[in-house]
Amino acid sequence: MSRVLPHAIARTAADIAGDRVSVFTFGAVGDGVTDDTPAVTGAIADLVACGGGELYFPGGFTYLVGEIDFPAGVVPQIGRAHV
């Protein structure tokens, strides 16, 4: 059974299970001005609901995020910036 995750953009639990999820999928902007906290916390909540996974922050962007707790099973992955 597939369900739409409340914070994701056109992703289902089946899509997320077992793969790396980008913060951009959840609406992060990464411009250093926009508050990306709601996107990150939404992604974490959905990953927890799916049993965990990797939350990917692509390199080369500046994320404006408040204090974030990564629960067990949710692993942040930071990409390398391309020069």
N, C-alpha and C positions, 0 to 999 in steps of 0.2 A: 504494500500500500504506500502510496506516495502522498506527501502533504507539502503544502507551500510553507516555507519557514517565514515567520513574520518579519524578520529584519533583512532578509536576503532579497536581492533583485533577481527574480525569475530563477530561483534554485529550489530544488526539492531535497528532502532528507536523503533520498537515494543518490542524488548527484553529489552530495557532500560526503557521504560515508566513504571513508578510505582514501580521500584525496586531499590535496593541499588547497586551502581556501584563501583567496586573496581578500584583503580588507577592502579593495575596490569593489568587489562583488556586493559588499554591504553598504556601499555609499561613501567610503572614505575619499577625500579629495587629494590630500598630500601636498597642499600648496603652502603650508606653514602659516596660513591665516585662518582657514576654516577649521572649526573644532571637529576633529575626527573621533572624539570620544564616543558619541552615540553609535557610529558605525562599528567601532571596535568592540564595544560592550554588546551590541546586538549580535555580532559574529561569534563572540565567546558564548553567549547564551544559546545560540543555535547549535554550536559545536557540542556544548555540554549535553543538549537535548538529544544529539545524535550519537552520543557515546565518546566524544572527543575527536581530536584531529589536530592538524597543523594549521596555524593561522599565519599566513604569509604577508609580510610587509615588503613590497617591491622596493629595491634600492633606487636611489636617485631622487627621492621625494623627501619632503619635510613634513612629518606628521605632528599635528598639534593635538595632544592627548593628555587628559588628566590622569590621576592615579588609577592604575589598572591592576587588578589581581587576576593572575592566570591560574585557574583551578587545575587540580590534577587531571591529566588527560588532554589538556589544551596546551600545545607547544608553540610558542612564537618562533617564527623563522624570519630573519632579517636578510633581505637580498643585498647584493653588492651593487654599489653605484657604478654606472658605466661612464667612463670618461671619454 
